[in-house]
């Protein structure tokens, strides 16, 4: 259950949100275009960041630069 410690884990890198135009999910309420986010974990398809709610959330890489 490594995901329980991600919020306290050291930041891997930072990324900037470039768009919130999701096809299927509403992400504009937790991501802001132009804001920089701390990356806590990363997979081939997803980036796990501390979002606007203060929690770690997983998002497709297409939202970030």
Secondary structure as the mmCIF struct_conf table of DSSP 4:
data_model
#
loop_
_struct_conf.conf_type_id
_struct_conf.id
_struct_conf.beg_label_comp_id
_struct_conf.beg_label_asym_id
_struct_conf.beg_label_seq_id
_struct_conf.end_label_comp_id
_struct_conf.end_label_asym_id
_struct_conf.end_label_seq_id
HELX_RH_3T_P HELX_RH_3T_P1 UNK A 2 UNK A 5
TURN_TY1_P TURN_TY1_P1 UNK A 6 UNK A 8
BEND BEND1 UNK A 9 UNK A 9
HELX_LH_PP_P HELX_LH_PP_P1 UNK A 10 UNK A 11
STRN STRN1 UNK A 13 UNK A 16
STRN STRN2 UNK A 17 UNK A 17
BEND BEND2 UNK A 23 UNK A 25
TURN_TY1_P TURN_TY1_P2 UNK A 28 UNK A 30
TURN_TY1_P TURN_TY1_P3 UNK A 33 UNK A 34
STRN STRN3 UNK A 36 UNK A 42
BEND BEND3 UNK A 44 UNK A 45
STRN STRN4 UNK A 46 UNK A 50
TURN_TY1_P TURN_TY1_P4 UNK A 52 UNK A 53
BEND BEND4 UNK A 54 UNK A 55
STRN STRN5 UNK A 56 UNK A 60
HELX_RH_3T_P HELX_RH_3T_P2 UNK A 61 UNK A 63
STRN STRN6 UNK A 64 UNK A 64
#
